[in-house]
């Protein structure tokens, strides 16, 4: 299963993706689905097994525009 980290800021979403990659988390930019109900149109996509590490990294950066996680089957 994959997880999307949804942001309201495109710049912060892209910065977070770069941050994840530097931390060894395979991530990519994807279009935010309409079902998220928020967002800038870009989300960070990664495998669910990395979710605990992603949460820790997210706490270190504290992105103001982070909206939440969306699990995708």
ZALUM-611007 format. One record per residue: residue in one letter; y, z, x of N, C-alpha, C in turn; residue number from 1. Coordinates in steps of 0.2 Angstrom, whole numbers, m for minus. Layout:
<rs>
  resn    n_y    n_z    n_x   ca_y   ca_z   ca_x    c_y    c_z    c_x  resi
     a      Y      Z      X      Y      Z      X      Y      Z      X   NUM
...
</rs>
This chain:
<rs>
  resn    n_y    n_z    n_x   ca_y   ca_z   ca_x    c_y    c_z    c_x  resi
     x     m6      0      4      0      0      0      6      0      4     1
     x     11     m3      2     18     m3      6     23      1      2     2
     x     28      3      6     33      7      4     40      3      5     3
     x     45      4      1     51      1      2     56      7      3     4
     x     60      7      8     66     12      8     72      8      6     5
     x     75     10      0     80      7     m3     87     10     m1     6
     x     91      6      0     98      8      2    103      4     m2     7
     x    109      7     m3    115      4     m6    119      0     m2     8
     x    118      1      5    122     m3     10    118     m7     14     9
     x    119    m14     14    116    m18     18    116    m17     25    10
     x    121    m15     28    122    m13     35    118     m7     37    11
     x    117     m2     33    113      4     34    106      2     33    12
     x    104     m2     29     97     m4     28     95     m8     34    13
     x     99    m13     37     97    m16     43     97    m12     49    14
     x    102     m7     49    102     m2     55     95      2     55    15
     x     93      4     49     87      8     48     81      4     50    16
     x     81     m2     49     75     m6     50     74     m7     58    17
     x     80     m8     61     80     m8     69     78     m1     72    18
     x     80      4     69     79     11     71     71     12     70    19
     x     68     10     65     61     11     64     57      7     69    20
     x     59      1     70     56     m3     75     56      0     82    21
     x     62      3     84     62      6     91     58     12     91    22
     x     57     15     85     53     21     85     45     20     84    23
     x     43     13     84     36     11     84     34     10     77    24
     x     38     10     72     36      9     65     37      1     64    25
     x     31     m2     62     32     m9     60     36    m10     54    26
     x     42    m13     54     45    m13     47     49    m20     47    27
     x     50    m22     41     54    m28     40     59    m28     34    28
     x     64    m32     35     69    m33     29     66    m37     24    29
     x     66    m34     18     64    m38     12     69    m38      6    30
     x     69    m42      1     73    m42     m4     71    m36     m9    31
     x     76    m32    m11     75    m26    m15     74    m29    m22    32
     x     68    m27    m25     66    m29    m32     71    m26    m37    33
     x     72    m29    m42     76    m27    m48     74    m21    m51    34
     x     67    m19    m51     65    m13    m53     67     m7    m50    35
     x     70     m8    m44     73     m2    m40     79      1    m44    36
     x     83     m4    m47     89     m2    m51     95     m1    m47    37
     x     94     m1    m40    100      0    m36     99     m4    m30    38
     x    104     m4    m25    103     m7    m19    108    m12    m17    39
     x    107    m14    m11    112    m20     m8    108    m26     m8    40
     x    102    m26    m10     98    m32    m10     93    m33     m4    41
     x     94    m28      1     89    m28      6     86    m21      7    42
     x     80    m20      8     76    m14      9     72    m14     15    43
     x     70     m9     18     65     m8     23     58     m8     21    44
     x     54    m12     23     47    m12     20     43    m10     26    45
     x     38     m5     25     33     m3     30     27      0     26    46
     x     22      0     30     15      3     27     16     10     26    47
     x     12     12     20     13     19     18     10     24     23    48
     x      6     22     27      3     27     32      9     29     37    49
     x     14     26     37     20     28     42     25     32     38    50
     x     24     33     31     29     37     27     31     44     30    51
     x     26     48     33     28     54     35     33     54     41    52
     x     32     49     46     36     48     51     43     45     49    53
     x     43     40     44     49     37     42     53     43     39    54
     x     50     47     35     54     53     32     58     57     38    55
     x     54     58     43     57     62     48     63     58     52    56
     x     62     52     53     67     48     56     73     47     51    57
     x     72     47     45     77     47     40     81     53     40    58
     x     78     59     41     82     65     41     86     65     47    59
     x     84     63     53     88     63     59     94     59     58    60
     x     94     53     55    100     49     54    104     50     48    61
     x    101     53     43    105     55     36    110     49     34    62
     x    107     44     32    110     38     29    113     40     22    63
     x    120     39     22    123     41     15    121     36     10    64
     x    119     30     11    117     25      6    110     25      4    65
     x    106     29      7     99     29      6     98     31     m2    66
     x     94     27     m5     93     28    m13     86     31    m14    67
     x     81     30    m10     74     33    m11     69     28     m9    68
     x     63     30    m11     57     26     m9     54     23    m15    69
     x     51     17    m14     48     13    m20     41     11    m17    70
     x     36     13    m20     29     11    m18     27      4    m21    71
     x     24      0    m17     22     m7    m20     15     m8    m19    72
     x     11    m10    m24      4    m11    m23      3    m17    m19    73
</rs>
